[in-house]
Structure formats: C-alpha cells, structure tokens
Amino acid sequence: MYRWCCIKWYDESCPGIIAIMDALACLDETQYRFARTGEECMDWDKRGNMKGPPNITISAEIEIIEI
C-alpha cells in the first residue's frame, strides 16, 4: 500500500504520474485498487477491482452531532 499527500495530480503530463498510471495499466484490474481524492468534493477517482483486506473506498459524509 502506498499513500501520497499533496500531489498535484491534475498535471497528468508529470513524469511521476505518467509512470504510476502506466504501471497500473499493465496490471490486471483484480491485482490492484487505486483511490485518489482531490481538493474539491467531487474530485475523486477509483480504479482496479482488487478485493481486500484492506478494503479501500471513497466516501463523503456530513455528520451532525447534537450536544
């Protein structure tokens, strides 16, 4: 499992991003799970179909706690 923070993923011409996406393209979808979230609420991407554990999912929620 790899985790990166603060990557400017929108620049898909970046050699590092190209390398990651090319590596994923060589794998069978059952061999990996890719999840990416961006700064905006609906800016996300998930690819691959690997079954967990670990199970990886993307969610957005609003929680209201009454005190």
N, CA and C of each residue as an Amber inpcrd file, in Angstrom:
protein
   201
   0.8510000  -1.1630000   0.0000000   0.0000000   0.0000000   0.0000000
   0.9030000   1.2340000   0.0000000   0.5870000   2.1800000  -0.8340000
   1.3130000   3.4450000  -0.9160000   0.3440000   4.5860000  -0.6670000
   0.8230000   5.6260000  -0.0270000  -0.0110000   6.8040000   0.2210000
   0.8330000   8.0440000  -0.0080000   0.2990000   8.9630000  -0.8110000
   0.9680000  10.2210000  -1.0710000   0.0480000  11.3580000  -0.6790000
   0.6020000  12.3970000  -0.1230000  -0.1620000  13.5960000   0.2200000
   0.3920000  14.7640000  -0.5840000  -0.4770000  15.6810000  -0.9070000
  -0.0890000  16.9460000  -1.5470000   0.5340000  16.7590000  -2.9250000
  -0.0100000  15.8580000  -3.7130000   0.4450000  15.6750000  -5.0870000
  -0.4970000  16.4340000  -6.0050000   0.0500000  17.1680000  -6.9470000
  -0.7630000  17.9050000  -7.9150000  -1.1090000  16.9560000  -9.0580000
  -2.1370000  16.1570000  -8.8470000  -2.4910000  15.1060000  -9.7860000
  -3.0920000  15.6540000 -11.0700000  -3.5770000  16.8820000 -11.0510000
  -4.2120000  17.4350000 -12.2510000  -3.2280000  17.5910000 -13.3940000
  -1.9400000  17.6320000 -13.1090000  -0.9350000  17.7600000 -14.1660000
  -0.5400000  16.3650000 -14.6360000  -1.3760000  15.7830000 -15.4870000
  -1.1370000  14.4150000 -15.9310000   0.0080000  14.2930000 -16.9200000
   0.6890000  15.3940000 -17.2130000   1.8850000  15.3240000 -18.0450000
   3.1380000  15.1470000 -17.1910000   2.9780000  15.1290000 -15.8750000
   4.0950000  14.9500000 -14.9560000   4.6530000  13.5250000 -15.1080000
   5.9700000  13.3680000 -15.2650000   6.5410000  12.0250000 -15.4500000
   6.1980000  11.0440000 -14.3270000   6.1240000  11.4990000 -13.0900000
   5.7870000  10.6030000 -11.9830000   4.3750000  10.0690000 -12.0820000
   3.4370000  10.9210000 -12.4530000   2.0430000  10.4930000 -12.6030000
   1.8990000   9.5640000 -13.7960000   2.5820000   9.8760000 -14.8750000
   2.5610000   9.0060000 -16.0540000   3.0890000   7.6250000 -15.6970000
   4.1680000   7.5630000 -14.9170000   4.7540000   6.2730000 -14.5210000
   3.7750000   5.4560000 -13.6840000   3.0860000   6.1060000 -12.7580000
   2.1110000   5.3950000 -11.9220000   0.9710000   4.8560000 -12.7760000
   0.4100000   5.6770000 -13.6290000  -0.7220000   5.2480000 -14.4400000
  -0.3150000   4.1760000 -15.4570000   0.8940000   4.2760000 -16.0160000
   1.3800000   3.2360000 -16.9330000   1.5590000   1.9050000 -16.2090000
   2.0700000   1.9550000 -14.9730000   2.2520000   0.7280000 -14.1970000
   0.8970000   0.0840000 -13.8980000  -0.0990000   0.8860000 -13.5300000
  -1.4240000   0.3420000 -13.2710000  -2.0500000  -0.2560000 -14.5330000
  -1.7890000   0.3670000 -15.6800000  -2.3510000  -0.1160000 -16.9470000
  -1.8010000  -1.5010000 -17.3140000  -0.6430000  -1.8530000 -16.7910000
  -0.0410000  -3.1570000 -17.0800000  -0.6050000  -4.2730000 -16.1980000
  -1.3150000  -3.9100000 -15.1520000  -1.8470000  -4.8930000 -14.2140000
  -3.2680000  -5.3030000 -14.5750000  -3.6130000  -6.5010000 -14.2020000
  -4.9900000  -6.9400000 -14.2870000  -5.7800000  -6.1760000 -13.2230000
  -7.0110000  -5.7940000 -13.5050000  -7.7920000  -4.9920000 -12.5550000
  -8.0140000  -5.6900000 -11.2220000  -7.9020000  -7.0070000 -11.1920000
  -8.0760000  -7.7210000  -9.9250000  -6.8080000  -7.6900000  -9.0750000
  -5.7250000  -7.1000000  -9.5930000  -4.4520000  -7.0680000  -8.8820000
  -4.2060000  -5.7750000  -8.1170000  -5.0570000  -4.7870000  -8.2790000
  -4.8020000  -3.5210000  -7.6010000  -6.0960000  -2.7890000  -7.2940000
  -5.9810000  -1.8200000  -6.4070000  -7.0680000  -0.8860000  -6.1030000
  -6.4230000   0.4840000  -5.9890000  -6.8760000   1.4300000  -6.7830000
  -6.3480000   2.7860000  -6.8050000  -7.4610000   3.7310000  -6.3820000
  -7.1770000   4.6030000  -5.4290000  -8.1590000   5.6000000  -4.9910000
  -7.4490000   6.9360000  -4.8540000  -8.0690000   7.9800000  -5.4250000
  -7.4880000   9.3140000  -5.3580000  -8.5830000  10.3110000  -5.0260000
  -8.3040000  11.1930000  -4.0950000  -9.2290000  12.2830000  -3.7960000
  -8.5200000  13.5950000  -4.0360000  -9.2780000  14.5880000  -4.4550000
  -8.7230000  15.9070000  -4.7130000  -9.2360000  16.9340000  -3.7210000
  -9.0000000  18.1660000  -4.0460000  -9.3870000  19.2520000  -3.1490000
 -10.8810000  19.5310000  -3.1720000 -11.5330000  19.2930000  -4.2870000
 -12.9570000  19.5530000  -4.4270000 -13.7620000  18.3190000  -4.0150000
 -14.9900000  18.5230000  -3.6290000 -15.8540000  17.4590000  -3.1230000
 -16.0030000  16.3070000  -4.1160000 -16.2450000  16.5890000  -5.3570000
 -16.4790000  15.5390000  -6.3440000 -15.2270000  15.1930000  -7.1530000
 -14.0710000  15.6320000  -6.7190000 -12.8090000  15.3520000  -7.4110000
 -12.2090000  14.0750000  -6.8280000 -12.5790000  12.9360000  -7.4100000
 -12.0630000  11.6610000  -6.9620000 -12.0150000  10.6840000  -8.1200000
 -11.2360000   9.6490000  -7.9330000 -11.1020000   8.6260000  -8.9560000
 -10.7940000   7.3150000  -8.2460000 -11.3800000   6.2400000  -8.6920000
 -11.0030000   4.9280000  -8.1910000 -10.9340000   3.9680000  -9.3640000
  -9.9670000   3.0880000  -9.3060000  -9.7340000   2.1330000 -10.3840000
  -9.3140000   0.8030000  -9.7750000  -9.3750000  -0.2110000 -10.5580000
  -8.9900000  -1.5310000 -10.0880000 -10.1280000  -2.1940000  -9.3420000
  -9.9920000  -3.5000000  -9.1620000 -11.0750000  -4.2570000  -8.5730000
 -10.5470000  -5.2950000  -7.5810000  -9.4120000  -5.0110000  -6.9670000
  -8.8320000  -5.9380000  -6.0090000  -9.7390000  -6.0500000  -4.7900000
  -9.9280000  -7.2560000  -4.3120000 -10.7160000  -7.4730000  -3.1050000
  -9.7840000  -7.3990000  -1.9000000 -10.2670000  -6.8450000  -0.7930000
  -9.4660000  -6.6450000   0.4090000  -9.2900000  -7.9200000   1.1880000
  -8.6840000  -7.8880000   2.3500000  -8.2870000  -6.6560000   3.0230000
  -6.9570000  -6.1380000   2.5050000  -6.6800000  -4.8970000   2.6380000
  -7.5690000  -3.8720000   3.1750000  -8.6050000  -3.4760000   2.1300000
  -9.7780000  -3.1440000   2.5910000 -10.8260000  -2.6380000   1.7080000
 -10.6630000  -1.1310000   1.6140000 -10.6430000  -0.6300000   0.4150000
 -10.4300000   0.8020000   0.1870000 -11.6560000   1.3480000  -0.5130000
 -12.1890000   2.4180000   0.0030000 -13.3430000   3.0590000  -0.6060000
 -13.2270000   4.5660000  -0.4270000 -13.9870000   5.3040000  -1.1800000
 -14.0230000   6.7610000  -1.0840000 -15.4160000   7.1400000  -0.6130000
 -15.4870000   8.0100000   0.3770000 -16.7980000   8.4460000   0.8410000
 -16.7380000   9.9040000   1.2580000 -17.8850000  10.5210000   1.2000000
 -18.0560000  11.8870000   1.7130000 -19.2790000  11.8490000   2.5940000
 -19.1740000  12.4250000   3.7580000 -20.3210000  12.3800000   4.6520000
 -20.4260000  13.6630000   5.4490000 -21.6370000  13.9110000   5.8690000
 -21.9160000  15.0240000   6.7620000 -22.4320000  14.4110000   8.0550000
 -21.8270000  14.7790000   9.1300000 -22.2200000  14.2310000  10.4300000
 -22.7050000  15.3750000  11.3000000 -23.9010000  15.2300000  11.8480000
 -24.4680000  16.2280000  12.7390000 -24.5360000  15.6170000  14.1250000
 -23.8880000  16.2660000  15.0550000 -23.8600000  15.7610000  16.4200000
 -24.5730000  16.7780000  17.3020000 -25.6490000  16.3550000  17.9120000
 -26.3830000  17.2360000  18.8090000 -25.8550000  17.0480000  20.2290000
 -25.5030000  18.1480000  20.8350000 -24.9590000  18.0970000  22.1950000
 -26.0270000  18.4950000  23.1900000
